[in-house]
Amino acid sequence: VGTAAHRESALRRARAIPRYIDNEISLLELGLREGYSSPKVIVREVIVQLDGLLATEPAKSPFSSPGERDADPAFQAAYIAVVRDEINPAIRRYRDFLEKTYLPAARDALGVSANPNGRACYDAVVRQFSTVAMPADQVYETGQRELRRLDEELRPLAQRLAGTDDVTQAMRAVTTEPRFMFRSSDEVIAYAQAAQDRALAAMPRAFGVYTRVPVKIEPYPEFRARAGAPGQYMPPPEDGSRPPVHLINTWDPTHKSRSIVESTTFHETWPGHHQQTMVAREAPGQHLLLRAFYNSGFGEGWALYAERVADELGLYSGDLDRFGYLASAKFRAARMVLDSGIHTRGMGYEEAIALLGQHSTRTPEEVRGEVNRYISW
């Protein structure tokens, strides 16, 4: 936005969103005819999210953000009118289709194995994400082995923080006791900002090449925060028209543990996703493939490694933050158990919720959001 040509393009793109949504409805109808569907639990979650979008006044809708970034009153009014008169009605059509047509026909089983060729699909996605052809049973067993190893590393910290060597009990303490919580949303952002600044200052001690481009920390929109969204890095567009953004969940801060904010910040910014993404862009002579394409095994693998690099650099503030870092590693190991368990071993929803709750410091809302993500992906 910002010029007449850009404003015209933005409006044209906005007016194409209803067609995109209607096309999605057609694809879902085709899927049902051929025996493919999402599980009911995910369909219900999407309906709740759509209700949240529809309850938001058009000027505050996430779809209206281009109008917020342009000072032209006529453009702002035109954009809000598109959201109100074209996009929101399409969202309403989609929401009603899901409730009346799709939900009754959606599958009850959580795992993708219930769909046609679902098990083969799961194996292919493991290969796509990890670059390794690993059987689902091996994914499951690796996760179980890592859970046991990390428990041993966490016990001394659990004793110092919560007076017990029971890691599950200590996790419950750091996620429920007021002394481990934030007092305000601003404090959540300030805590992440301090960690980010500390990481950037430490980069020369570990890296010969690193980015100095600053990262802006922003809270999630409320509808995403309520759904339990975890931290997220958004790289800048190639033209640099907005900065890199670290999205952080500041919802209900007095029930949000301080324990994982630092490890998440190191994961998303320095030396994690931001460092990796921007070095790939800034380094001279990089092939376009390396600048534009993303592989999870490399990208997320790097970001998990970055959390360990932060530990080697002494960036964690104290026992609580190191506990959170190791608990996050345990959380990732639990993911391996859950993902393969749900999709290839018939693991149930409540069993998955209980398992992740036991092996992570996430809030109940975040646990549900994470389990839903494993199911839907």
C-alpha angles and dihedrals in degrees: 000000000000101000133066092249093049092048090052091050092048092053092046090051092047091052089054092059095082090054089051091051093047089050089053089055090052091050092050090051090051090049092053091050090053095045100259124126145145117250119267093246091062094044090054091050091052091050089054091050092049090050088054091052093048092049090057115093111248095247090057096043116119085236090063095061094107088062090053090056097052126067096207107113094202091053092047091052092046093049094049089049090055090051092047100041104030114015099041094048088052090050088050090053090050093047093049091047090053093049100042104031113014103040096055090051098040119111122263094211114091099210126084087228086082091067123080109284087359098147092051088048090054093051090049092051091051087054092045095050100039102027085227125106095226121164115240091242090058091050088053095047093046090054092050092050092050092050090058093046094049093049088062092052093046098051098082091049091047090054093052095044103038106013094245138091089214100109095197091052091048091050089053090051096051091048098046112027114094093227089068096047135091122251099213144005089251090057091055091055093044091052091052092045092053091051091048093050091048091051094051091050090052097049097094089060092063109021135053090195121038139146123253095191106128121240121222116220114216133173119243118255108268096251091057094041092053089053089060101255112183125217117301137188120217113193118217121259115263091255092058092234091144132021127251110277132213106201113207132186109239096164116134095356097185087066095042118100120228090216101093104032095090096048089046091051093051088047094052102036126015124031090002135058097341093051092047096044097046096044087054089053099041101043110100119248097017113159114244090242090063091047098046110028128074134204119191097213090056099034100041091033089058093047092052089049088050090061088058092046087054088055091049088052092051093241098141112099098223149310094315093055094044088049088053092049093052091041088054089053088051088049089056091049089051088053090061090053093045098044096050091037094054097043102037108017104044096248110178129232098250091044090053092048091050094047095051091043089055095048102041143052092228121128117250090257092051092046091054091046091051095048089049089052093053090049096046097043 
